[in-house]
Amino acid sequence: MPPAYSLPSSTSSPSSTDFESSLHERQRRELLAMLEPCGRKTVAELSAMSDGERCRWLFWNLQENLDELRPMEPTLQARVTSMQFTVVDGTASGGGRLEKRLDLACKWTLELSYPGYPEAITHAVGDGWANLVVAESPPAYLMLADGQRAYLDADHGSYPNQLYLEGWVTDAVWQEMRQHLTNPNPSCRTDVVLLDNVLFPVKSGFDFVLGPPAAIGVMNLEFRAFSHPTERRISRRGEPRRRG
């Protein structure tokens, strides 16, 4: 899938000081050096790797090998396992409005499309959270670029490894999805989906995304609600196999 957001033709001047830029780049390179042993492994080795190793492989390749990774259309899906919705009276802190936050515990998977395979192959890459502010514009503390919805970061040193999506959604999106997220039916589920054409490395040359060192900028979020996925899977298993 081609990128939905065009890359800048030239690198714009940094908005921070040279010292801050060099510190960010040095920290990015230090993190990538830790991820490199997993990142340089071949795609064929992914099935034998642990969730944490596949997560390191993904982040390293999105940062250092983006052009070669794009044809495989890497798509991240976060299956929501639990939800916490928090409302804070902003008038107490001088904000003058309600502060709403949606924290979703998730199981993350990576989908890759391989030549010759009719369907994408799914790999588990760990657990984690999608922490989303519900607002009409991103709060300043998120430190996102204009038009950016979120960034994806990971704690590669923890066991099991944890992925963190930090971003924001509008109240209209929350109103559309709240009935699905609060559905008590165990056979229904909701996923947060990050398509391959909205993922960009946070580094020099990609100044339209911001985030921590070695993070991945996210330009848009997609929510998908599934009804009775378990029953459908069982019914397919019961169908007679096609014979050539």
C-alpha angles and dihedrals in degrees: 000000000000118000113274091210122057119233119240115263091224136017111262121223112274117258093213127062122279089250093056091046094050091047091052091049093047091052090047092053092047091053092046091051088058091049096043099088089060095035094059094055117108125257089247089064095057095090091058094047127092122249090259093050092050089050090053090047091053097048093045093049094046088053102038108017105035099137092054093044097050096074089061089058097224108212124183122210124190111198108208113232099171139359139213121190116194128191121189126187101242093195089076090063095038095258093118097214142064117281112215126191131183117202115188123188107215146183108221126215133179122219120202128183115221126196110258095021117108093209135036118264115236124216126184113236102178145276129290147122143288106211109190130178113215107221143118091250133018116271115245094243092066089067096210127160122247109286094013117127103189148329129237120223134169139206098224093176098061126087114255093024117240130217120205126199110194116187149097142265131194122254089248090062091047091051091051094049104035094087090054095044092049095043106127093202105115092207092062124076143179127216132196106218128201109193119211095246094061097052120097132165118251100236143099112310093033098074093154090077130056135189145115120318112293092007124137120240116225120206098187142008128219125200121203125190119202125199119210097339091166095057092048092050091051092048091053091051089055094056116103114258118252115245122208 
